[in-house]
Amino acid sequence: MTALPAIPLPPTIRSRTVEGINGLAMHVLEAGFETSGRPCLLLLHGFPELAFSWRKVMPALAEAGYHVIAPDQRGYGRTTGWDADYDGDLASFRLTNLVRDALGLVAAFGYRHVDAVIGHDFGSSVAAWCALIRPDVFRSVVLMSAPFGGPPSLPFNTLDSPARPAVADPIHRDLAALPRPRKHYQWYYSTREANADMHRAPQGVHDFLRAYYHHKSADWKANKPYRLNSWSAGEIAKLPTYYVMDLDKDMAATVAKEMPAAAEIAANQWLPDRELAFYSAEYGRTGFQGGLQWYRCGTSGAFVPELQIWSGRTIDVPSAFISGKQDWGTYQRPGVYEAMQSKACTAMIGCHLVDGAGHWVQQEQPAEVNRLLLAFLKEAKRGGQSI
């Protein structure tokens, strides 16, 4: 770890490694560490990002009086102790173990609870499960760019009408049979080839990530999301190709078609090349398999029975949702955005779609995200929660 280059951080954020976290040596970014006794916030990144994705949010939260902790999660960055082998221990990447990682990190810092857990992209799923499983520890939750529809249901009232056996989802066959054959990115991410496709992308990791981030941002002007009617091939094929890919293309080829021009890159203020260079150096060093294991846990279905333990449970702590208005992630699973607000979260304070942001909302529009987060934290306290 000492041989790795310094991270290009604001002076109010420091980098450190915390040993003994559920088998990990967890790399953490930390702000608001100068004084003791501060309430704590835990920030959880998604794919393909790092704790570094919170660099524009952490100083504002620390200035407001919080101790802010953002780890490189299991499978990512400078956190070590996880298995990068495709054939390795997939179970260590399941959601309940990621919650255990978060719980262990909070405890290592000496906190019995945090005021909020805030998650973006796949980190939103981890944050949701943190709040669902341990509301005593995670006293409020903000979900960003990936809505949460609730835990999977158990078969119910099957005494006289036994539940039908599970059948393979026809969506993949139907997508492949479209006039323009397609495939879903999460199942592509679950293939053995996906890591090498991106890690050894013909354009290099740096340009691959530049195109990927651009394609899913508000800078890509075709990102004009809307609600889809159903989980069916004809409907989800309306999603951009970074979600529903052409059948014969890998992700590197998919996003290469949308590589921004040199002038656009030079004008980019939310992710200038000097900051992207940190992402590309880290992923160039580690590859992508650690993050891809998370997707494999989901697409395999192997861990659904464990999650069914919480069937029928809701998130009852104060919650909010923040996403970019130009982010298709809000609607990629038809009905989940609505289910989050009507069923899964019983104390939702706000649901915000930020204009001028795509999927990378806390990087694209940090000032507005900071304003919304601070307003949420204030409102959550006012709501009678002991946080």
MOCOR-V810819 format. One record per helix or strand of 2 or more residues. SS is the DSSP state (a for helix, b for strand). FROM is the first residue (numbers start at 0). TO is the last residue. If there is no record, write none. Layout:
# MOCOR-V810819
SS FROM TO
SS FROM TO
This chain:
# MOCOR-V810819
b 12 20
b 23 30
b 38 43
a 50 62
b 65 70
a 89 92
a 94 107
b 115 119
a 121 132
b 139 143
a 170 175
b 181 183
a 184 188
a 193 198
a 203 214
a 232 235
b 243 245
a 250 255
a 261 266
a 272 285
a 288 299
a 303 309
b 317 323
a 327 329
a 335 343
b 347 353
a 360 363
a 365 381
